Amino acid sequence: MLEKYLDIHPEVQKALQAGKPVVALESTIITHGMPYPQNLETALKVEQIVRTSGVIPATMAILHGRLKVGLAPEEIEYLAKLGRDVVKTSRRDIPFMIAMQSDGATTVAATMILASIAGIRVFSTGGIGGVHRAAPETFDISADLQELAKTDVAVVCAGVKSVLDIGLTLEYLETQGVPVVGYQTSRLPAFYTRDSGYGVDYQLDSPEEIAQVMKVKWEMGLKGGIVVANPVPEDYSMDKSLMDEVIAEAIIEMEQAGVTGKETTPLLLAKVAEKSAGESLNSNIALVFNNARLAAQIAISYAK
């Protein structure tokens, strides 16, 4: 039944059938993560980085009510130009986008679902969602965390987005049995910065080690994903104290504007970019590229 809603790009389908490595990529980062034309340039460059490693990229989205596993360049451009007019789509939204034949940009959660359906086990993104700072009052917790608890995909990211409550996010992941792995680090990165002030569950120093853990976990039937936290490159890491100050100001402005729900994180990231004079956008782009390189290496090791 699922096939009636699903379009797998021929190149992706061929790679999957041949057992070759494929890396999933999300589309919310295109529509909600950064402005045009940087979003288009970044999305195309990420795919190029994955390809250069000998791996096939599969950018996920919902277009005109069709689940898309792998996009053509013109489809990526279509999303990039529409930007925030595209619906930010998580698990709960998928059937509505299909039924209404709408366009949807897939979040971490939705991308994991599509990757799992297609049989893709490695996914590269910027940062995962998590527990929002006001969650003790609002109960605002990203659906990404529940998806990580039940969907067998390794998510390569620069840690938890720094606008979130990182400590509570780690507690939630621990409760759900989701391991947080630091790639060549014992410290959890926080998106723009290399050290959030928190540790990780395990440090692994090679793509081969990460792929081996994935294999063992899923062969044992232990459901759920793995967070692979890959620090932003040193040259693009931002000062933590400065970022904390900028984020605090952005949160106050957001609260005054009355923004809630799934628009919270995109607005905060935009405010942070504005207040950091664009420095955070450069950092964001660098970490996305860095994660794509590592994800490709993990996918190659896992395919072996």
Secondary structure, DSSP 8 states (H G I E B T S, - for coil): -GGGGEEE-HHHHHHHHTT--EEEE-SHHHHTSS-TTHHHHHHHHHHHHHHHTT-EEEEEEEETTEEEES--HHHHHHHHHHGGGSEEE-GGGHHHHHHTT--EEE-HHHHHHHHHHHT--EEE-S-B--B-TTHHHH--B-HHHHHHHHS--EEEESBB-TTS-HHHHHHHHHHTT--EEEET-SB--BTTBS--S-B-SEEE-SHHHHHHHHHHHHHTT--S-EEEE----GGG---HHHHHHHHHHHHHHHHHHT--GGGHHHHHHHHHHHHTTTHHHHHHHHHHHHHHHHHHHHHHHHH-
